[in-house]
């Protein structure tokens, strides 16, 4: 290990020590009871709520996946995805946050998403709770795997070590941290990590733009690549038989501009729909100490999201000018942020910027693992299997679940050629279609009943798999992002099944009216 690499490692170790320190600080309170461990006792302030929600949401794909998309095929895919996410973020905070905070308290002080849906419909057999918990386990395991891929790519690129070994090291660190501190430690560290992420992005984009000759020079270079700066066209790298981009005379080759239809734009904008079903964000709405503080949180969150997404996209654009042939596969393109950081900064500062990627990964994967563990321990084990389980037993089961889920995630992440953006997109669609329509109808439609809720979850999740694995293979209009058709199908299932079956009980309707009235 040379001196520069050692400095990078030292900086990252310092960062990780601070993260562990936060876990130790909150460990005693986190282990007080399950509500403290899983929801922090509903004590989050507006700044922590906003920043932790966005940091846990964006994950490593913000610093690696999104710049990688822009680097590989230009502006269109990255821009429309980012725009959809920004719009989705705004409306989720605007219309969902307050009512969910209020309703989760009214619904027997629910502290997990499956528990909220179950209590919302006053079910006795806990079918909704079981299904919701199982879908969370499935999709968050995939999500956690994407974070482990990020760790593997980061450490193997920096230190030249085998990908699989580095991925496992990162996964073990994330697991140990999540076991230690619970939701409050996770949220507090996410606040710090959100700051690290936005600082890292901003520093790299400013320095890289200066190195490239300024903003104008970056745009002029990008215009030379067919379709690279178009909103309704897509650059198409010319590939060899091994799916590596062909380079001639030091310049990567691009083919004709690919069409980018309005349907494709809608497909990318559909990313915004996913927010209505994202447990890691929705839990922050439930955990804030006062409903009135959500307006302030929304403003903080939107400033962070707008800056972060815009800068992440531009990093891919400027990276293509400075290092046009550094990354010749779609998977390798996701390392452009690392390449810019390690070549633009002194080693010690590069280490702290690399900690930004680690920050994004930790802030997301600990959220995913903790929510998935709570879904099993709190909702399946205590909610269905052993209703008289003590808090100590619930927390023991949750930690065992964390270990099992981490192991499964490691197995999924074993493929070194995994593309972070693609893994995240599938899990995002899964949550968005499974819980998004159900959340909106649960909060805003009094007529929805238990049958409609079950149909919506099963229909949305099933359509995600069906569209991704079967229908999308037909190409053409069927190649759109699976979240859009699955979200619509889930909404239809909810409305049709609710209207075809018995109306909700008087007690359920009274709860709905009380929440709508602000009680």
N, C-alpha and C positions, 0 to 999 in steps of 0.2 A: 504494500500500500504506500503510494507516494505521499509527499507532504501536503499537496493540495487536497487529495482525497481524505487525508487524515483530518484536515481542518473542517471539511464539510461534515465529516462524521461527528466531530466534537460539537459543532453547532447543533446538529440534529439531536445528539444525546442530551445537550442542555435543554432543548425544547421538550423532549420526551420526559425529562426529569421534572419539568414544571407541570406537565400534564399529569404525571403520576402524583405529584404533590397535591394537586387539586383533588384527585381521587381520595387520597389519604385524609385531606381536610374534611371532606364530606362523608367519609365512610361511616363514622359513628352515627350521624343523623340518618344516613341512608338505611342503616340496618335497624333502625328503631321500629319500623313496621312496614307492611307491604305498601301502604299508601305513600309513605315517604320514599320508598325505594322505587316505585313505579311512576309516581306523579309529583314527587317533591312537595307533597302537602299543599298543593295549589298555592305556592308562595313566590312564583316567578314575577319579577318586575318587568316593565315594558321593554327595556333595552335587552335584557337577557332573553325574554320571550321572542322578540323579533330576530335577534342575531342568531340565537340557537336554532330557531325554526329554519332559517335560510341556510345556515351552515350544515345542518343535518340533512337538509333537502338536496343541496347542490352536489355534495360528495366530490370524489376525485375526478368525476367526469367534467367538472367545471374547469379544472386546470389541465386536464389531459384529453378527455373525450371531445369536448367542444372545440378547443383549438386544433385538435387532430382532424376533425371534420373540415374546418375552414382551410387548413393546410393542404388537405388531400384533394378536395374538389371545389374549393372556392366559397364564395359568400352565401349563396342561396340557401342551402340546407341549414347552415349554421345560423344565419340571420332569422329565417322564418321560425326555426325551433326556439331561438332565444326570445323572439318577439311573442310567440305563443306562451312561453313560460312567464314572461313579464306580465302579460295581460291576465293569465290564470292566477298568478300570485296576487294581483291587485283585487280581483273579484272574490277570491277565496277569503282574504282578510276583510273585505268590505261587507259581504253578505252572509258568510258562514260563521266567522269567528265569534261574534257576540252571542248569537242565538245558540251555538253549540256550547259555549261556556255556561250559559244559563240553563240549557236543557240537560246538560250532563249532571248538574247539581240536582235539578228537579227529578231526574231519573235515578233516584236512590243513590245520589252521590257517586256516579259511575267513574271509575278511574282508568278504564281501558276502553278501547273502541268496541270490541265485541260485547263488553258489559253494557255499554251505552245502548247499542242497538237492541240487546236483549231486554233491558229495563224499559226502553222506550215503548216496546210493544207488550210489556208485562207478561212475557211468556213464562210458562211453568216448566215445559220440557226442555228448554234451553237449546232448541234446534238452531236458532239464529246464532246464538253464542258459539256453538260448536263449529258451525260452518265458517263463521267469520274468523275464528281463531285458526282454523285449518288453512284458510286462504292466506292469512298473515304468515303462518309458518312457511308455506310454499314460496310465496313471492319474496319474503324477506330473506330467505336462504339464498335465493338467486341474487338479490341485491347485495348481501354480504359477500358473496363470491366476487362480484364486480369490484368491491373495495379491496379484496385480497389480491385480485389481478393488478390493481393500481400499485399496491405495496410491492408486489413482485417485480413489476416493470421499473418502478422507481429505484429500488435497491440494486437490482441486477444491472441497470444502466449506470448507476453511480459507481458501484464498487466492482463491477466485472464478475460478480459471483453468479452461479447458476440460478436461473429464474425460480425454479421450484423451491429451492432452499430459502431464498429471500422472501418468497411469498409466504411460506410457513412461518418464518420469523415475524413478519408483519402481522399475520393472523394471530399468533400467540400473544403478541403485545396488546393488540386490540382486545382479545378475550380477557386477559388478566386485568386490564383497566376497567372493562365493563363489569366484571365480577366484583371489583373493589368498591366502586362508588355509587352505582345506581343512577337514577334519572337526574337528581339534583347536581351531582358531580358532572354528569354528561352535559347538562345544560350550561353549567358555569364554564366548563372547558370549551364548549361550543361557542360561547360568547367570545372568548379569547381567540379561538381558532377562526372565527368569522373575520376578526380584525387582521389576523395573520394572512388569511387568504386574499383579502382585498388589497392589503399592502403589497403582498408578493406579486399579484397580478399587475398592479399599477407601476411598481418599480421596474418590472421586466419590460412592460410595453413602452415606457418612457425611454429607458436606456436603449432598447432595441431599435426604436424609431429613430433616435439620434444616430446610432451606428449605421442605419440604413440610408442616412442622408436626409431625414426629415419626412414628414407626413406626405408631402407631395411626391417625393421619390418613391415611397412605398406604393402609392396609388398608381403611378406611372408604370412601375414594374408589373403590378398585378394586371394592368390593362393589356399587357403583352401576351398574357395567357388567355387563350380563347375561353370565354364564359366565366372567368375567375371572379370578376366583380359584378356579374349580372344578378339581378333579383329574380329573373324568370328564365335563367339558363344555368347550366351546370358544366363545369370543367370536367373533362374525362381523361384521366391519365392513361397513356398507352402502356399496356402490360405485356410481359413476356409469358411463356408457358408456366412459369412459377409464380405468376401474379405479382411480379416485381415491376415497378415502373421502369421503362427503357430510358436510358440516358445517352445522349449523343453530344460530343464536344462539351461536356460539362453541363448540358442543359437537359432537364427531364422533358420527355415528349408528352404532348397532349393532343388528343384527337379533336373531332368536331364537337361543337357545343351541343350538349344534350338538352332536349326540350324540358321545360319546367312549367307544367301546366297549372291552371288554377286549382285543379283537384289535388296536385302535389302540394301546393301552398296550404290548402285546407288540411291536408294530412299532417304537415309540420306544425301548423297552428294548433292542431288537436292536442299537442303536448300540454297545452294550458288546461285542458279538461282534467288532466290527471290530478291536479292539485286538490280537487274536491274529495278525492279518496285517499290521500296520502296520510297514513297514520302518524308518521313522525312530525308532520306539520299540525295536524288536527289535535294531537295531544298537547301541543304548546298552547293552543286556544283554551283547552280545558284546564291547563295548569297555571294560567296567569292569576295573580292574586285578586285583581278587580276587573270586572267587565269593562268599566269605563276607560281603563288604560289601553285597551286594544286599538283605539284610534291612533294613539301615539305610536304604538308598535307597528301599525300598518305603514305609517309614514317612514319610520326608520327602515323597515324591511324593504320598502320600494326603492329607497335611495340606494341601499346596498345591492339589491338585485339588478337595478338598471346599470350601475357602474360595473359590477362584476361581469355580467353577461356581455356587455359591449366590449370591455377590455379583453375578455377571453376570446371572442371572435377575432378581434384585431390582431391578437398574438399569432393566430394561425396565418393571417394574411402577411404580416411582417416577417414571420418565420420563413415563409416560402421565398422571400427575396434574399434574406441573409444566408440561408442554408437550403438552396433549391433542390439539391440532390442528396441531402443527409438522410432522409427517410423515404424508402422506396416501396413500402407496403402500407396498406391501410392501417394495419395494427401498429407498425413502427411510427407512423405519423403522429400517434398520440404521445410520443416522447418529445415533441418539438419544444414544449415548455421547459423541459429538463435541459435540452440542448442550449436553448437561449440563456438560461440561468447560469449554467456552468461555464459558458464561454463569454458571458458579458460581465460577470461580477467576480470580485476577489473570492477565493475559496470560502472564507468564513462567512461572508454575506450570502454566497450561493447556498451554503448549508442552511441558513435561516430561511431562505426562499424555498429551498427544497422541503423545509419543515411545513411550508404552506400546503404542499401536496399531501404530506403526512397528516396535516391538520384536517384537510378536507376529508381524507379517508377515515380517520379516527372519528370525526364528528358524525359521519354518516353510519359507519359500520357499528359503532356502539349503540346508536339509536335503533338500528335495524335489529341487532341481536337482543337488545333489552325488550323491545316491543314484542318480538316474536316469543321470547321466553315468558313474558307476562301473559301472552295469549294462551300459552299452554298451561303454565302453573296456576294462574289466577282464574282463567275462564274454563279450561277443560278439567284440570286436576281438582281445583277447589269448587268451581262452579257446577260441575257435573258429576265427577267421579267420587270425590270425598268432600262433601259439603261442610263437614265439621273440622276440616284441616286447619291447623293453627297457622299464624303468620310465619312462624319459624319453619314449618313444613313447606309452606308455599314458597318461601325464599330458597330453601334447599332444593326443591324441585326446579325452580327457575334457573338456578346455577347449573344443575345437571343438564337442563335443556340448552343453556348457553353453550356448554361444551359440545353436545351432540350436534347442534346447528353449525357451530364453527367447523367441526370436522367435515360435515357434509359440504359446507361452503368451500373448504380447502380442496376437496375432491373435484368439485365443479371448476375451480380456478386452476387446475393443474395444466390446462392447455396454454402454452406460452403465446400462441397466436390469437388468443381471445381478444376481441375488440370491445373495450369498455363501454363505448357508446351503444353498441348493439345489445349487450347484456342488460344495461340499464333501461333501454327502451322497452324491452319485453316486460321486465318487472314493473316499470312505470305504467304500462298499458294494463297489466294485471290488476294493480291497485286502483287505477283510475276507473276502469270499467266495473270492477267488483263492488267498490264502495262509493264511488263518486255519485252516480245517480241515486243510490240508496240514501246517502247523506243528504242530498238536496231535497228529495221527496220527504224524508223523515222530518226535516226542519220546516218545510214550507207547504206540505200538502196533508191536510187533516184526514183525507180518505184512505191513505195508504194503510195497509194492514199487514199482518204477519205473513200471509201467503204471498203478497206482493213483494215483501222484503226478501223472502227466500228465493222467489223466482228471479228477482233482479240480481242477486248475488251470483246464483248458479248460472243464469243466462249470460251475465257479463263475463264471468271468468271462463266459462265454456267457450264463448265466442272468441275470446282472445286466443286460446289455444287453436281452435278450429281455423280462424282466419290466418294466423301466423303459419301454421303447419300445413294447411291444405289449400284454402281458398286463394291466398296471396300468390301461390305458385302458378296460378292461371295468368298472372301478369295483367298488363293494361290497367283498367280502372280498379281491378282487384288487388293491385300491388300497394294500395294506400296503407298507411300506418294502422295497425290493427286496433288501436285505441278508439278511433272514430266510429267504425261500425259497431264495435262491441259496446261502447258507451250508449249509442242510440238503441241498440237491441236490448240492453239492460233496462233502459227507461221504458221502452215499450212493454217489456215483461212486467215491470212494476205496475204500470197503469192498467193493463189488461187483466192481470190476475187479481189486483185489488178490487176492480169493479165487478169481476165475476164471482167474487166471494163475499162473505159476510162483512159488513162494515165494522170498524173498530168499536170497542166497548165504550160506554159513556165515560169511564175513568180515564181511558187513553185520550179521548177527545178533550176532556177537562184539562189534562196535563198540557196538551197542545195549545189550547186557548190561553192557559195561564202563562206559558212561555211566550206566546205571541204578544200578550199584553205586558210583557216585561216583568212578570212576577217571579 
